[in-house]
Amino acid sequence: NLVPSNAYTRQAYAFGGLFELVTISLALARRINDSVHKKNQALKESKIHLSKYQDIYHNSPAGIFTANMDGSIANHNSAFTQIIKLNDYEIDALNIFKSLSKERSDIIKLIEQVEAGRPVAGVPVLCINGKQEEHWLSITLSLQGEDEAKTIEGHITDIHDHMSRQQEKENQNKKRMDSLHLLIAGISHEINTPLGNNLTTLSFIEDIHEELTEHKNESQTVALDNLKTSF
């Protein structure tokens, strides 16, 4: 009889358990609320980053693409189709071995180079675009994933104007060198012909001199010696 017996003391354990349950529930609710808030915040930031990435991907001046190992293009941005003028292409023609190089072997060599661990960045390749025109591209490739999930990722840029100017410059240099070669050959001919004639004449005169020397007399000795010195 030290503790009064009443409804509260008789149900003290139940009241304590109920208080503990409420307290834990409130703490758990707060933890869940914080987690939900952080998750929503992360999702919001993720959407922002995804939106920025999509803007960069679709508005990039470079043609970005992802292809399977058989060359079929799984994804690409709008710049990709604009650079290689794919408007007239069929869907099944979207293949890096067909669309990105005039010669299929060029792309195969680049992929083998990437697989060997050597970087492929800014390599010029000549392709046939959707209008069946030769067009110069700069291509960068990399491999992503492993084994069966491996993909080819890369981007292309239009360098046709640069390569055209470079080829035009090389052609001009070749024409200048050809012209210089013709000029030198002409000058050589103009010099060689009279020199040859002079040498032939001198050789003929020298033979005559030798004959005269055999039949010279004393009065002719000095004149013939001076003539030989002149020869």
KOLKE-370345 format. One record per residue (C-alpha): residue in one letter; residue number from 1; x, y, z. Coordinates in steps of 0.2 Angstrom, whole numbers, plus 5000, padded with zeros to 4 digits. Each point is the difference from the previous one (the first is absolute). Example, Ala and Ser with C-alpha at 12.3 -4.5 7.8 and 13.67 -1.06 7.14 Angstrom:
% residues 2
@residuo=A	num=1	u=5062	v=4978	w=5039 $
@residuo=S	num=2	u=5006	v=5017	w=4997 $
END
This chain:
% residues 231
@residuo=N	num=1	u=5000	v=5000	w=5000 $
@residuo=L	num=2	u=5015	v=5012	w=4997 $
@residuo=V	num=3	u=4993	v=5005	w=4983 $
@residuo=P	num=4	u=4982	v=5005	w=4999 $
@residuo=S	num=5	u=4990	v=4988	w=4989 $
@residuo=N	num=6	u=4990	v=5009	w=4987 $
@residuo=A	num=7	u=4996	v=4999	w=4982 $
@residuo=Y	num=8	u=5016	v=5009	w=4994 $
@residuo=T	num=9	u=5012	v=4989	w=5011 $
@residuo=R	num=10	u=4991	v=4984	w=4995 $
@residuo=Q	num=11	u=5002	v=5005	w=4981 $
@residuo=A	num=12	u=5017	v=5009	w=5002 $
@residuo=Y	num=13	u=5009	v=4987	w=4989 $
@residuo=A	num=14	u=4987	v=5001	w=4986 $
@residuo=F	num=15	u=5001	v=5020	w=5001 $
@residuo=G	num=16	u=5019	v=4999	w=4999 $
@residuo=G	num=17	u=5000	v=4988	w=4985 $
@residuo=L	num=18	u=4987	v=5011	w=4992 $
@residuo=F	num=19	u=5011	v=5016	w=5003 $
@residuo=E	num=20	u=5015	v=4991	w=4993 $
@residuo=L	num=21	u=4991	v=4994	w=4985 $
@residuo=V	num=22	u=4993	v=5018	w=4996 $
@residuo=T	num=23	u=5018	v=5007	w=5003 $
@residuo=I	num=24	u=5008	v=4987	w=4988 $
@residuo=S	num=25	u=4986	v=5002	w=4987 $
@residuo=L	num=26	u=5003	v=5019	w=5000 $
@residuo=A	num=27	u=5019	v=4998	w=4999 $
@residuo=L	num=28	u=4998	v=4987	w=4986 $
@residuo=A	num=29	u=4987	v=5012	w=4991 $
@residuo=R	num=30	u=5013	v=5014	w=5001 $
@residuo=R	num=31	u=5014	v=4988	w=4993 $
@residuo=I	num=32	u=4988	v=4995	w=4986 $
@residuo=N	num=33	u=4995	v=5018	w=4996 $
@residuo=D	num=34	u=5019	v=5005	w=5000 $
@residuo=S	num=35	u=5004	v=4985	w=4988 $
@residuo=V	num=36	u=4985	v=5004	w=4989 $
@residuo=H	num=37	u=5005	v=5019	w=4999 $
@residuo=K	num=38	u=5018	v=4995	w=4996 $
@residuo=K	num=39	u=4994	v=4988	w=4987 $
@residuo=N	num=40	u=4989	v=5013	w=4992 $
@residuo=Q	num=41	u=5014	v=5013	w=5000 $
@residuo=A	num=42	u=5012	v=4987	w=4992 $
@residuo=L	num=43	u=4987	v=4996	w=4987 $
@residuo=K	num=44	u=4997	v=5019	w=4997 $
@residuo=E	num=45	u=5019	v=5002	w=4998 $
@residuo=S	num=46	u=5001	v=4985	w=4989 $
@residuo=K	num=47	u=4986	v=5006	w=4988 $
@residuo=I	num=48	u=5009	v=5017	w=4999 $
@residuo=H	num=49	u=5017	v=4991	w=4996 $
@residuo=L	num=50	u=4991	v=4989	w=4987 $
@residuo=S	num=51	u=4992	v=5015	w=4992 $
@residuo=K	num=52	u=5016	v=5009	w=4999 $
@residuo=Y	num=53	u=5008	v=4984	w=4993 $
@residuo=Q	num=54	u=4987	v=4998	w=4987 $
@residuo=D	num=55	u=5001	v=5018	w=4995 $
@residuo=I	num=56	u=5019	v=4998	w=4998 $
@residuo=Y	num=57	u=4997	v=4983	w=4991 $
@residuo=H	num=58	u=4987	v=5006	w=4987 $
@residuo=N	num=59	u=5007	v=5018	w=4998 $
@residuo=S	num=60	u=5018	v=4995	w=4998 $
@residuo=P	num=61	u=5008	v=5006	w=4984 $
@residuo=A	num=62	u=5009	v=4983	w=5000 $
@residuo=G	num=63	u=4991	v=4984	w=4994 $
@residuo=I	num=64	u=4999	v=4989	w=5015 $
@residuo=F	num=65	u=4995	v=4981	w=4998 $
@residuo=T	num=66	u=5000	v=4983	w=5009 $
@residuo=A	num=67	u=5002	v=4985	w=4989 $
@residuo=N	num=68	u=4999	v=4981	w=5003 $
@residuo=M	num=69	u=5016	v=4990	w=4996 $
@residuo=D	num=70	u=4992	v=4995	w=4983 $
@residuo=G	num=71	u=5000	v=5018	w=4995 $
@residuo=S	num=72	u=4981	v=5003	w=5002 $
@residuo=I	num=73	u=4997	v=5017	w=5007 $
@residuo=A	num=74	u=4989	v=4999	w=5016 $
@residuo=N	num=75	u=4999	v=5018	w=5004 $
@residuo=H	num=76	u=5006	v=5017	w=4993 $
@residuo=N	num=77	u=4996	v=5019	w=5001 $
@residuo=S	num=78	u=4993	v=5011	w=4987 $
@residuo=A	num=79	u=5018	v=5007	w=4995 $
@residuo=F	num=80	u=5005	v=4982	w=4995 $
@residuo=T	num=81	u=4987	v=4999	w=4986 $
@residuo=Q	num=82	u=5003	v=5018	w=4995 $
@residuo=I	num=83	u=5019	v=4998	w=4998 $
@residuo=I	num=84	u=4999	v=4984	w=4989 $
@residuo=K	num=85	u=4983	v=5005	w=4992 $
@residuo=L	num=86	u=4990	v=4985	w=5004 $
@residuo=N	num=87	u=4983	v=5007	w=4995 $
@residuo=D	num=88	u=5000	v=4989	w=4984 $
@residuo=Y	num=89	u=5006	v=4984	w=5010 $
@residuo=E	num=90	u=4990	v=4985	w=5004 $
@residuo=I	num=91	u=4999	v=4995	w=5018 $
@residuo=D	num=92	u=5010	v=4984	w=4998 $
@residuo=A	num=93	u=5014	v=5011	w=4992 $
@residuo=L	num=94	u=5004	v=5008	w=5017 $
@residuo=N	num=95	u=5016	v=4990	w=5002 $
@residuo=I	num=96	u=5017	v=5007	w=5004 $
@residuo=F	num=97	u=5009	v=4989	w=4988 $
@residuo=K	num=98	u=4989	v=5007	w=4986 $
@residuo=S	num=99	u=4996	v=5017	w=5005 $
@residuo=L	num=100	u=5017	v=5006	w=5008 $
@residuo=S	num=101	u=5013	v=4995	w=4987 $
@residuo=K	num=102	u=5001	v=4997	w=4982 $
@residuo=E	num=103	u=5010	v=4984	w=5003 $
@residuo=R	num=104	u=4993	v=4988	w=5013 $
@residuo=S	num=105	u=5018	v=4995	w=5005 $
@residuo=D	num=106	u=5004	v=5017	w=5006 $
@residuo=I	num=107	u=4988	v=4999	w=5014 $
@residuo=I	num=108	u=5005	v=4982	w=5004 $
@residuo=K	num=109	u=5018	v=5005	w=5002 $
@residuo=L	num=110	u=4994	v=5015	w=5012 $
@residuo=I	num=111	u=4990	v=4988	w=5011 $
@residuo=E	num=112	u=5014	v=4987	w=5001 $
@residuo=Q	num=113	u=5011	v=5015	w=5005 $
@residuo=V	num=114	u=4988	v=5004	w=5014 $
@residuo=E	num=115	u=4999	v=4982	w=5006 $
@residuo=A	num=116	u=5019	v=5000	w=5000 $
@residuo=G	num=117	u=5000	v=5014	w=5013 $
@residuo=R	num=118	u=5006	v=5014	w=4988 $
@residuo=P	num=119	u=4989	v=5016	w=4999 $
@residuo=V	num=120	u=4991	v=5005	w=4985 $
@residuo=A	num=121	u=4997	v=5018	w=5001 $
@residuo=G	num=122	u=4998	v=5013	w=4985 $
@residuo=V	num=123	u=5004	v=4987	w=4987 $
@residuo=P	num=124	u=4995	v=5007	w=4982 $
@residuo=V	num=125	u=4990	v=4987	w=4990 $
@residuo=L	num=126	u=4992	v=5002	w=4983 $
@residuo=C	num=127	u=4981	v=4995	w=4999 $
@residuo=I	num=128	u=4987	v=4999	w=4987 $
@residuo=N	num=129	u=4985	v=5011	w=5007 $
@residuo=G	num=130	u=4982	v=4998	w=4998 $
@residuo=K	num=131	u=5001	v=5010	w=4983 $
@residuo=Q	num=132	u=5013	v=4988	w=4994 $
@residuo=E	num=133	u=5013	v=5013	w=5001 $
@residuo=E	num=134	u=5018	v=4998	w=5007 $
@residuo=H	num=135	u=5001	v=5009	w=5017 $
@residuo=W	num=136	u=5015	v=5001	w=5012 $
@residuo=L	num=137	u=4996	v=4997	w=5019 $
@residuo=S	num=138	u=5010	v=5000	w=5016 $
@residuo=I	num=139	u=4995	v=4985	w=5011 $
@residuo=T	num=140	u=5004	v=4995	w=5018 $
@residuo=L	num=141	u=4996	v=4983	w=5006 $
@residuo=S	num=142	u=4999	v=4991	w=5017 $
@residuo=L	num=143	u=4994	v=4983	w=5007 $
@residuo=Q	num=144	u=4988	v=4999	w=5014 $
@residuo=G	num=145	u=4994	v=4985	w=5010 $
@residuo=E	num=146	u=5007	v=4983	w=5000 $
@residuo=D	num=147	u=4997	v=4983	w=4990 $
@residuo=E	num=148	u=4983	v=4999	w=4993 $
@residuo=A	num=149	u=4995	v=5017	w=5007 $
@residuo=K	num=150	u=5014	v=5009	w=4991 $
@residuo=T	num=151	u=4995	v=5015	w=4989 $
@residuo=I	num=152	u=5009	v=5013	w=4989 $
@residuo=E	num=153	u=4998	v=5018	w=5005 $
@residuo=G	num=154	u=5007	v=5014	w=4991 $
@residuo=H	num=155	u=4997	v=5017	w=4991 $
@residuo=I	num=156	u=5004	v=5007	w=4983 $
@residuo=T	num=157	u=5003	v=5018	w=4994 $
@residuo=D	num=158	u=5000	v=5008	w=4983 $
@residuo=I	num=159	u=5017	v=5004	w=4993 $
@residuo=H	num=160	u=4996	v=4999	w=4982 $
@residuo=D	num=161	u=5004	v=5019	w=4997 $
@residuo=H	num=162	u=5017	v=4998	w=5009 $
@residuo=M	num=163	u=5005	v=4985	w=4991 $
@residuo=S	num=164	u=4994	v=5007	w=4983 $
@residuo=R	num=165	u=5011	v=5016	w=5003 $
@residuo=Q	num=166	u=5014	v=4989	w=5005 $
@residuo=Q	num=167	u=4998	v=4989	w=4984 $
@residuo=E	num=168	u=4999	v=5015	w=4990 $
@residuo=K	num=169	u=5016	v=5007	w=5007 $
@residuo=E	num=170	u=5009	v=4984	w=4997 $
@residuo=N	num=171	u=4993	v=5000	w=4982 $
@residuo=Q	num=172	u=5007	v=5018	w=4998 $
@residuo=N	num=173	u=5016	v=4995	w=5007 $
@residuo=K	num=174	u=5001	v=4985	w=4988 $
@residuo=K	num=175	u=4996	v=5011	w=4985 $
@residuo=R	num=176	u=5014	v=5012	w=5006 $
@residuo=M	num=177	u=5012	v=4986	w=5001 $
@residuo=D	num=178	u=4995	v=4993	w=4983 $
@residuo=S	num=179	u=5002	v=5018	w=4993 $
@residuo=L	num=180	u=5017	v=5002	w=5008 $
@residuo=H	num=181	u=5005	v=4983	w=4994 $
@residuo=L	num=182	u=4996	v=5005	w=4982 $
@residuo=L	num=183	u=5009	v=5016	w=5002 $
@residuo=I	num=184	u=5015	v=4992	w=5006 $
@residuo=A	num=185	u=5000	v=4987	w=4986 $
@residuo=G	num=186	u=4997	v=5014	w=4987 $
@residuo=I	num=187	u=5015	v=5010	w=5007 $
@residuo=S	num=188	u=5011	v=4984	w=5001 $
@residuo=H	num=189	u=4996	v=4996	w=4982 $
@residuo=E	num=190	u=5003	v=5018	w=4995 $
@residuo=I	num=191	u=5017	v=5000	w=5008 $
@residuo=N	num=192	u=5005	v=4982	w=4996 $
@residuo=T	num=193	u=4997	v=5001	w=4981 $
@residuo=P	num=194	u=5012	v=5015	w=4997 $
@residuo=L	num=195	u=5013	v=4992	w=5012 $
@residuo=G	num=196	u=4999	v=4984	w=4991 $
@residuo=N	num=197	u=5002	v=5008	w=4983 $
@residuo=N	num=198	u=5015	v=5010	w=5007 $
@residuo=L	num=199	u=5008	v=4984	w=5007 $
@residuo=T	num=200	u=4998	v=4991	w=4984 $
@residuo=T	num=201	u=5007	v=5015	w=4990 $
@residuo=L	num=202	u=5015	v=5001	w=5012 $
@residuo=S	num=203	u=5003	v=4982	w=4999 $
@residuo=F	num=204	u=5000	v=5000	w=4981 $
@residuo=I	num=205	u=5012	v=5015	w=5000 $
@residuo=E	num=206	u=5011	v=4992	w=5012 $
@residuo=D	num=207	u=5002	v=4985	w=4989 $
@residuo=I	num=208	u=5005	v=5012	w=4986 $
@residuo=H	num=209	u=5012	v=5008	w=5011 $
@residuo=E	num=210	u=5008	v=4983	w=5004 $
@residuo=E	num=211	u=5002	v=4997	w=4981 $
@residuo=L	num=212	u=5008	v=5017	w=4997 $
@residuo=T	num=213	u=5012	v=4997	w=5015 $
@residuo=E	num=214	u=5006	v=4985	w=4991 $
@residuo=H	num=215	u=5005	v=5010	w=4984 $
@residuo=K	num=216	u=5005	v=5017	w=5008 $
@residuo=N	num=217	u=5015	v=5009	w=4996 $
@residuo=E	num=218	u=5010	v=5012	w=5012 $
@residuo=S	num=219	u=4990	v=5015	w=4995 $
@residuo=Q	num=220	u=4984	v=4992	w=5005 $
@residuo=T	num=221	u=5005	v=4993	w=5017 $
@residuo=V	num=222	u=4996	v=5015	w=5010 $
@residuo=A	num=223	u=4983	v=5003	w=4992 $
@residuo=L	num=224	u=4995	v=4982	w=5002 $
@residuo=D	num=225	u=5006	v=5000	w=5018 $
@residuo=N	num=226	u=4989	v=5015	w=5004 $
@residuo=L	num=227	u=4985	v=4992	w=4991 $
@residuo=K	num=228	u=5002	v=4984	w=5011 $
@residuo=T	num=229	u=5000	v=5011	w=5015 $
@residuo=S	num=230	u=4984	v=5008	w=4994 $
@residuo=F	num=231	u=4992	v=4983	w=4998 $
END
